[in-house]
Amino acid sequence: MRTTTILTLFILSVIFLVIATIRPYIDEPENSAFNDDWNGTSLLFNYLANEGYTVKVLFSSVTNLRGMESSVILVIDGKSSNYSLIERKFIREFVENGGKLILADRDNKISSRFSVEFSRGNLVDFEHYHKRQDLPMVPYQILDSSGILIMKFPSAIIGYPPEAKFLSMSSRNSWVDVDGDKIINASSDLKGPFPVAIYAEYGKGSAIFVSDPTILTNDMIPRGDNPKFFINAVGLLSNNKQQIVVLDESHLEGNNTCYTDRALSSIGFLNLRNLSILLLLSIAFFSLYLFLAKKRERKTQKTLTEPNVSEFRHLIDDIRGKFRTRLEPYNWIVIMRYKELRRTLLKQIPPSKRESITDEELISLVHRRKGNFNRDELLHLLKACENIKNGKNVVKTLKETKFLEGKIRMYIEMIK
């Protein structure tokens, strides 16, 4: 069979699987990992990936996770009112059978299955807040890590299992505006302190509940210690990063293409087993293609290593190895700013320490001298830029470039 035929069959199989399992959007919905705007969760996806977690997005029903309980951390960010009764019941069974859950919400449709109740009104804190009282700043403690959560119009957790552990609590001078009149009334409103994040175990699994569905969005996740909180929360549930973190988008309200809607409805009879068989067949075809392509490549390499041609071999290997990085023009903008940031950081320490110092040590030394920046966020930024420099990640849009360049510039000015 010719190589072209094999490649064509593989591409057709992959296209079919993509149509069957992935729901593309015309407009990316709120809370979507594909949304780079303020109300998306693309930064959350990137934070987790940079920490070494395997992150997936779920478009089909959560019931398809049956049998995968021990290997999945399910993240649900709001929209719980859209889940069916069967799905809500399954989520409880999923956790009891060994699954892990992070639910950031205000609705009680899913949380009530776990004896957790979110308040109806907003939580306001008159002691610790950011600009206004309904943007509270709440301390948290997860294992040995602590910090400050910056929240946006959160509710409070007013019901929870007796054995639940409080991860974050509002101050004593906090209230729940039950009637929503934006006026605190001691006779009708509830007085704190209240938990806003809790951890509880159910059967073989465990869950974390957070009373703010916006805390994982691009607008809120970079603020304060929010990224550290979420990474620590996932770490509390994970087993040495072996589980897959699944971001559930099965109920987000995006606009699908007309073609996709028809395709999804026409293949609704397919179950997970049939899709698995198709995937295995596709992998077999692709493996055969790789074998034939490798054989052809070895033949080409043999020609490149012959006399009078060998001096070009290393140049060709270098071009091929760095092709992905050079493919994206936005990468170079970020990489140049990144190099400037590293030079600025290294100038703050003695020359004798510059050769063998790690990023963590470098940031710690500079932080002792300056102390005016978020150490963990800068470390995440350096890791992300290093991955871009090494070709592991690619900056694909101008928006990403402006965001990273702005962050790098900010730290350069703070450290100078």
Residue, then its C-alpha position, 0 to 999 in steps of 0.5 A: m500500500r502506498t504511503t499516500t493512501i495510508l496517510t489519507l486513511f489516517i487523516l480521514s479516521v482522525i477527522f471522524l474521531v474529532i467530529a465524534t468527540i470534540r465540539p468546536y465553537i464559533d464563539e468560545p463560551e465563558n469558562s472555556a479553556f479555548n477562550d483567551d478573553w477575561n471570562g475564559t479559562s485558558l490561563l488555568f489550562n496553561y498553569l496546570a500544564n506548566e506544573g506537569y499535569t496532563v490536562k484534558v477538556l471534556f465535551s461529552s457527558v461526565t458519565n463517560l468518565r465511568g470506570m476512570e475514577s481513580s485516574v481523573i480529577l474533575v473540575i467543574d466551574g459553574k453551570s451546575s444548574n445545566y446538569s441533568l439529574i442522572e449526571r448529578k447523581f453520577i458525579r456523587e458516585f464518581v467521587e465515592n468510587g475514588g474520583k476527585l472533584i473541584l467544584a467552583d460554583r454558587d448553585n446547589k444542584i451538584s453541591s447538595r449531593f455532597s451535603v454542601e450548601f452555597s448561600r443565596g446572597n453575596l459575601v461581603d467582608f468589611e475587614h479584608y477586601h480589594k477596592r470594595q467589600d464584595l471583592p473580599m481578600v480571604p486567607y487560605q491554608i492548604l497543607d503547608s502552603s498559605g496565601i490570600l485569595i482574591m474573590k469576585f462576588p462570592s457566596a458563602i458556604i453555609g452548609y457542609p459535612p461535619e468532617a469537612k476541613f476549612l481551607s479558607m475562611s472570611s473574617r469575623n466582620s463579614w456578612v452574607d447579603v441574603d436579600g441582595d439589597k446591598i445593605i447589611n441588616a443584622s436582622s435579615d442578613l447572616k454574619g460571618p465568619f464563613p468558609v469559602a473553600i472546604y475539603a471533604e472525603y466521600g467514600k474512596g474519593s474526595a472533593i474541594f468546594v469553592s464558593d466563587p465560580t469566577i475565581l478560575t477565569n482569566d480575569m481572576i486566576p492571576r490575582g493575588d495567590n489565586p494560581k498558587f491556591f488552585i495548584n495546591a488544591v489540585g496537589l491536595l487531591s492528586n497522587n504525585k501528578q498521576q491523575i488527569v485533570v479534566l476540565d468539564e465543558s459539556h454544559l458550556e453555552g457555545n455556538n456550534t457550527c451547523y455542520t457540527d450539530r448535524a454531525l454530532s446528532s447523526i453519530g449519537f449512536l456511537n458509544l465509547r467502546n466503538l470510538s476506542i476501536l476506531l482510535l486503535l485502528s487509526i493508531a495502527f494505520f499511523s504506526l505503519y505510516l511512521f514506519l514507512a516514513k522512517k525508512r524513507e528518512r533513513k535513506t535520505q540521511k544516508t545520502l546526506t552523510e555521503p562524501n562531499v555532502s556531509e558538511f551540510r548534515h548538521l545544518i539540516d538537523d539544526i533547521r529541522g530541530k528548531f523549525r517549530t520555534r521559528l515557525e511562530p513569529y510571536n515566539w521571538i518577541v517573547i523570547m527577546r523580552y525573556k532574555e532581557l528579564r533574565r539579564t535583569l535578574l542576574k544583575q541582582i546577584p554576584p557574578s560568581k553565582r550566575e553560572s549554576i544557579t537555578d530559577e528558584e534560587l535566583i528568584s529567592l535571592v532577588h526577592r530577598r533584595k527587592g521583595n516587591f513582587n509575586r515570587d510564585e507568579l514570576l517562577h511560573l512566568l520563567k518556566a512558561c518562557e523557557n518552554i517557549k524558548n525550547g520549542k515545547n510551547v508556541v505563542k500562537t496569537l498576538k493577544e498571548t504575546k501582548f499578555l506575556e510581554g506585558k508581564i515580563r516588562m512589569y517584572i523588569e521595571m519592578i526588579k531594576 
